[in-house]
Each structure stands twice: as C-alpha cells, then as structure tokens.
Amino acid sequence: MLSRKEKIAYGLGDTASNIVFQTVMLFLTFFYTDIFGISPAVVGTMFLLVRVIDAVTDPLMGALADNTDSRHGKYRPYLLWLAVPFAFCSVLAFTTPDFSASGKEWYAFATYTLLMLAYTAINIPYSALGGVLTNDPTERVSVQSYRFVFGMLGGLLVTACTLPLVEYFGQGDQARGYQWTIAAMSLLGLGLFLLCFAGTRERVSAPVGQRLTLRTATLSLWRNEQWRILCVAALLLLTGMVLRNTLAIYYVKYYLLRDDLVTYFVTLGMIGNIAGVALAQWLSTKVDKVKAYIGLQLISALICALGFFISAEQLLLAFVLHFLWSFFLQMATPLLWAKMADTVDYGHFKTGLRIPGLVYSSVVFFIKLGLAVGGALAGWLLAWYGYQAGQVQTADTLQGLLLSFTLWPALCSVLVALVMSRYRLDNARVLQIHQALQSGSATPAHAKVTA
C-alpha cells in the first residue's frame, strides 16, 4: 500500500494543475469578454481551434513520456522541468496589452495556445504518473480520490480567492488585478509541482524488452476498445461540465441578479466537488465502479435539469441544486481516472504493450476537447441569445442562458451514462486481468501489434 504522505504529495500536483484549469474553466471566458473586450463568438471559436493543436500535441507528449528514460523515471521529471514555464505561460494568458481589436484577438489566441501547450506538457506525464505509483486496482481509486480532493482544494482556492484578489491587487483596475492574481497563484502552483515531484516514486515498469515506436503504440491503443469508450465519455462529460461552469458567473449575475454572490455560488459548487470526490473511494467499496459511475451521471442529470424550473427569486434553492450537482457529478471523477489505469492494464493484457502515457494523453485530449467544446458552446450560445456584456439582458437572452445552464449539461450527463453502459471492465474483470498480468500470461511484449 502507498503511504498517505505519498498520496498527498501526488494530490498536490493536481492542486497546482487546478489553479490554472479551474481559472480557465470559471473565469477565462468572462475575462476575455468583459475585461479584455473580445466578442464571445470569437472566444468560442478560439477555444475550439486550440484543440486542433492539441490533437497533435497530446498523443505526441504521451508517446514522448512513454519513451523517456531518466534517473527520475518516465513521468516524474516533467514536473521538475516544466513547472516554471507553465507558471510563466499562465501569467501571459491573463495579461492585457493595449492592442487593437484584432491585435487583442491574436494575442489571446497565441498566449492561450502557449498555456494549453504548457498544460499538456506537464499534465500528461502527471496524469500517467498516477497509473505507475501502484498496480493495486483498489489503491488506484484511493490515489485518485486523494488527487481530486487536493485538486478541488486548488479549485476552492480559485473560486474563493480569485475575485477578492482581483479587487485587492487591481484597486479598480480589473485587468491589472487578474494579472497579479494569476501571478500569485502560479507561483504557489510552481512550488506544489516541486513537492509532488519530491514526494512520489514510480513503481510499475514497462515490460522487459518493450520497444515503442509511435506506429506500434498507436496500433496497440486503437485495439483497446475500452479506451475508445472512455474517450467518448470524457468528451461528453467535460462538454456539459464546462458549459455549466462557464455560464455560472453569467447565471448569478444576470439571471439571479446577484452579482455580489458570484464568489459564494462558485465556491459552494467547489465545496460540493470536494465532498463528492472525498466519498468516491467509500462508494467504490460498496458498488461496482462502472454501475456507480453510470448512476452518478443520471443523478447529476436530474439535478441539473431541475434547475430549469427554478425562478430567479428562489435563490436558496438555486444554490442548493448547484451544490448537489457538483457533489454527485464530481463523486464520479476519481472512478473515471481509476478506469484509465484499468484500461492501461487491459491494453497490456491484450496487446503486450504497456503505454500509460499514450492512454492518459489520448483520454486527456478528449477531456480538453470537451473543455474546448463546452467553452465554445458557452460563447456561441451567449452570442446566439444576444448577450451584451455589462448590459441589462433581454427576456429571450435570460431564457437562453437558463436553458444553456441547465438542460444542455443535463443532456450531456445522460449521454455519458449511455456510453458507459457499453464499458466492460467491471471490478471482477479488472481483478482477472490484474492476476493474469501478475502471472505473466498476457500477450508477450515482443508480439507484433497489428490493426
């Protein structure tokens, strides 16, 4: 069993990642539209275009990590090498130079692209690291629960402190406030990545004699049909999650008409996230991971859809539903990431090749694609319903905002449940595969991989 100290050290890496991830998900669209002055339609398109770049860089980064050989391991050293560049790119993305309208758009595109490249380069190896800390299927859920508790604590820091710090550092200048706030948070994240590097060890190695080329690794990956299911589920999940979280600020400010409660609303959601992921390991001991995941998606969909029938005057109920949605949806998150490690084992069992970096990077690509699609949909829907930054919104705009904040994310969760109903790596099957790998009865690593 892994020590609690090492699980905490691993979790601190996700605290660092979430300082940027949650800031992008919760505040970047608002920053671009209301602070930097870029139209929401342009922002939505920009988010989607960057994912085209990720389509190339994510699997390349995964393959690079799988082939890395250093005295620190395959995946850990990237935390050391890239902590500083990641922090620097984060600050650049929230800097607002005095350019023309087109210049601002190009600057935003360039710095957001750099930020996502840096995020890929450090987060792909970090994610794969979770799959090589232990080969115990039960411990994997525990590791991911620690990861996401500490990750959500990073998110809680973002939701609770971002706007107050913007006000403190900006003194009326929001652009300056955001820049210095992200600088402070990025410096903290840098230190947490270094602690994660120092406090973890890689224990699960690739098969002896394994030699990977991008072609053989990719063919092995494609033969893993359970991986394909996780990719589709991740895309749908993040699309709905990001759509709702991106619109949370707009929902509170314009629909509930309580601009003063934005920080409390998103912070309450983050507290729900933390409570949910903290209970994931307990749930996994009571219910099969696959059945639990499907059930949690359907519960989340129901809660989210109920929000459509909440009026602006029912403030308390709106807050309670957002907490419950966050709680149940995020309870499923450690289960999803534990399944990624299971699919690595399944691919090793089926093809003889162990490629955690490529498996995690490809699923993370679909997660980031969902991040982009959700963010793009938020921007496009705001534009479609006639949103005007800083203005009193029309009744049609408010109705469209409510629809986009509730029913569309609920539909995404239902689709995730339908996709995961085809996933076959339940607890019993995972145990069988684990025992086969331990006994050496998997496909030999030198076996030829064909499509």
Residue pairs with C-beta under 8 A, 6 or more apart in sequence:
1 134
1 136
1 139
2 133
2 134
2 139
2 142
2 143
5 199
6 133
6 199
6 200
6 201
7 142
7 143
7 146
8 146
8 150
8 199
9 195
9 196
9 198
9 199
9 200
10 129
10 130
10 133
10 143
10 146
10 147
10 196
10 199
10 200
11 146
11 147
11 148
11 149
11 150
11 151
12 150
12 192
12 193
12 195
12 196
12 199
13 79
13 126
13 129
13 147
13 192
13 193
13 196
14 126
14 147
14 148
14 150
14 151
14 154
15 150
15 151
15 153
15 154
15 157
15 189
15 192
16 83
16 154
16 188
16 189
16 190
16 192
16 193
16 196
17 119
17 122
17 123
17 126
17 151
17 154
17 189
18 151
18 152
18 154
18 155
18 158
19 154
19 157
19 158
19 185
19 186
19 188
19 189
20 86
20 90
20 115
20 119
20 185
20 186
20 189
21 119
21 155
22 154
22 155
22 158
22 159
22 270
23 90
23 94
23 158
23 162
23 182
23 185
24 115
24 371
25 242
25 245
25 246
25 371
25 375
26 158
26 159
26 162
26 245
26 246
26 248
26 249
26 266
27 158
27 162
27 178
27 249
28 93
28 94
28 112
28 375
29 40
29 43
29 246
29 375
29 378
29 379
30 249
30 250
31 94
31 178
32 38
32 43
32 108
33 39
33 40
33 43
33 379
33 382
33 389
34 389
34 390
35 96
35 174
35 175
35 178
36 96
36 104
36 108
36 175
37 101
37 104
38 104
38 105
38 108
39 383
40 378
40 379
40 380
40 382
40 383
40 387
40 389
41 379
41 380
41 383
42 105
42 379
43 108
43 375
43 379
44 375
44 376
44 377
44 378
44 379
44 380
44 383
45 376
45 379
46 105
46 108
46 109
46 112
47 112
47 371
47 372
47 375
47 376
47 379
48 372
48 373
48 376
49 109
50 109
50 112
50 113
50 116
50 372
51 368
51 369
51 372
51 373
53 113
53 116
53 117
54 116
54 120
54 365
54 368
54 369
54 372
55 365
55 369
57 117
57 120
58 120
58 124
58 361
58 362
58 364
58 365
58 368
59 218
59 358
59 361
59 362
59 365
60 214
61 120
61 121
61 124
61 125
61 357
61 361
62 124
62 128
62 355
62 357
62 358
62 359
62 360
62 361
62 362
63 212
63 214
63 217
63 355
63 357
63 358
63 361
64 357
65 74
65 75
65 78
65 124
65 125
65 128
65 357
65 361
66 74
66 128
66 206
66 212
66 217
66 355
66 356
66 357
66 358
67 74
67 212
68 74
68 75
68 77
68 78
68 125
70 77
72 80
72 197
73 132
73 201
73 202
74 125
74 128
74 132
74 202
74 357
75 125
75 126
75 128
75 129
75 132
75 202
75 356
75 357
76 125
76 129
76 197
76 200
76 201
76 202
77 125
77 197
78 121
78 122
78 124
78 125
78 126
79 122
79 125
79 126
79 129
79 193
79 194
79 196
79 197
80 193
80 194
80 197
82 118
82 121
82 122
83 122
83 189
83 190
83 193
83 194
84 190
85 118
85 121
86 118
86 119
86 121
86 122
86 186
86 189
86 190
86 193
87 186
87 187
87 189
87 190
88 186
89 111
89 114
89 115
89 117
89 118
90 115
90 118
90 182
90 185
90 186
90 189
91 179
91 182
91 183
91 186
92 111
92 114
92 115
93 108
93 111
93 112
93 114
93 115
93 182
94 178
94 179
94 181
94 182
95 111
95 179
96 104
96 175
96 178
96 179
97 103
97 104
97 107
99 106
99 107
116 368
120 361
120 364
120 368
122 193
123 364
124 357
124 360
124 361
124 364
125 357
126 196
127 337
127 340
127 360
127 361
127 364
128 356
128 357
128 359
128 360
128 361
129 200
129 202
130 140
130 143
130 144
130 147
130 337
130 341
131 140
131 204
131 340
131 341
131 344
131 356
131 359
131 360
132 202
132 203
132 204
132 205
132 356
133 143
133 200
133 201
133 202
133 203
133 204
134 140
134 143
134 203
134 204
135 203
135 204
135 345
135 434
135 437
135 438
137 338
137 341
137 342
137 427
137 430
137 431
137 434
138 284
140 338
140 341
140 342
141 280
141 281
141 284
141 289
141 334
141 335
141 338
142 281
144 280
144 333
144 334
144 335
144 337
144 338
145 277
145 278
145 280
145 281
145 334
147 334
147 337
148 277
148 280
148 330
148 333
148 334
148 337
149 274
149 277
149 278
151 277
152 270
152 273
152 274
152 277
152 330
153 274
154 189
154 192
155 270
155 273
156 267
156 270
156 271
156 273
156 274
157 185
158 185
158 270
159 263
159 266
159 267
159 269
159 270
160 263
160 267
160 270
161 181
161 185
162 181
162 185
162 263
163 262
163 263
164 263
165 177
165 180
165 181
165 184
166 174
166 177
166 178
166 181
167 177
168 177
169 176
169 177
169 179
169 180
169 181
169 184
170 176
170 177
170 178
170 180
171 177
206 354
206 445
207 348
207 352
207 353
207 354
207 445
208 445
209 445
209 446
210 353
210 354
210 445
212 353
212 355
216 353
216 449
217 353
217 355
217 358
218 358
219 449
219 450
219 451
220 347
220 351
220 352
220 353
220 355
220 449
221 227
221 347
221 355
221 358
221 359
221 362
222 228
222 451
223 347
223 350
223 351
223 449
223 451
224 343
224 346
224 347
224 350
224 351
224 359
226 342
226 343
226 346
226 423
226 424
226 425
227 343
227 346
227 347
227 359
227 362
227 363
229 419
229 420
229 422
229 423
230 336
230 339
230 340
230 343
230 363
230 423
231 362
231 363
231 365
231 366
232 366
232 419
233 336
233 416
233 419
233 420
233 423
234 336
234 363
234 366
234 367
234 370
235 366
235 367
235 369
235 370
235 373
236 370
236 412
236 415
236 416
236 419
237 297
237 336
237 367
237 370
237 412
237 413
237 416
238 366
238 367
238 368
238 369
238 370
238 371
238 373
238 374
239 370
239 373
239 374
239 377
239 412
240 304
240 374
240 408
240 409
240 410
240 411
240 412
240 413
240 416
241 329
241 370
241 374
241 409
241 412
242 370
242 371
242 373
242 374
242 375
242 378
243 374
243 375
243 377
243 378
243 381
243 404
243 405
243 408
243 409
243 412
244 304
244 325
244 405
244 406
244 409
245 266
245 269
245 374
246 374
246 375
246 378
247 378
247 381
247 382
247 401
247 404
247 405
248 262
248 265
248 266
248 269
248 322
248 405
249 262
249 266
250 382
250 387
250 401
250 405
251 401
251 402
251 405
252 258
252 259
252 261
252 262
252 265
253 259
253 262
254 393
254 397
254 398
254 401
255 312
255 398
255 401
255 402
255 405
256 312
256 315
256 318
257 312
258 315
261 315
264 319
265 319
265 322
268 319
268 322
268 323
268 326
269 322
269 323
269 325
269 326
270 326
271 323
271 326
272 322
272 323
272 324
272 325
272 326
272 327
272 330
273 326
273 327
273 330
274 330
275 327
276 326
276 327
276 328
276 329
276 330
276 331
276 332
276 333
277 330
277 331
277 333
277 334
279 331
280 331
280 332
280 333
280 334
280 335
281 334
283 292
283 331
283 335
284 292
284 334
284 335
284 338
287 295
288 426
288 427
289 335
289 338
289 339
289 426
289 427
290 339
290 420
290 423
290 425
290 426
290 427
291 426
292 332
292 335
293 332
293 335
293 336
293 339
293 420
294 417
294 420
294 421
296 328
296 329
296 331
296 332
296 335
297 329
297 332
297 413
297 414
297 416
297 417
297 420
298 413
298 414
298 417
299 328
300 325
300 328
300 329
300 332
300 410
300 413
301 410
301 411
301 413
301 414
301 417
302 410
303 321
303 324
303 325
303 328
304 321
304 325
304 406
304 407
304 409
304 410
304 413
305 406
305 407
305 410
306 321
306 406
307 318
307 321
307 322
307 325
307 402
307 405
307 406
308 402
308 403
308 406
308 407
310 317
310 318
310 321
329 413
339 423
339 425
340 359
340 360
340 363
341 356
342 425
342 430
342 433
343 359
343 425
344 354
344 355
344 356
344 359
344 360
345 430
345 433
345 434
345 437
346 425
346 433
347 353
347 354
347 355
347 359
348 354
348 437
348 442
349 433
349 436
349 437
349 442
349 443
350 442
350 443
351 443
351 447
351 449
352 442
352 443
352 444
352 445
352 446
352 447
352 449
353 445
353 449
354 445
377 404
377 408
378 404
381 400
381 401
381 404
382 401
384 400
385 396
385 397
385 399
385 400
385 401
385 404
386 393
386 394
386 396
386 397
386 400
387 393
387 397
387 401
388 397
393 401
425 433
436 442
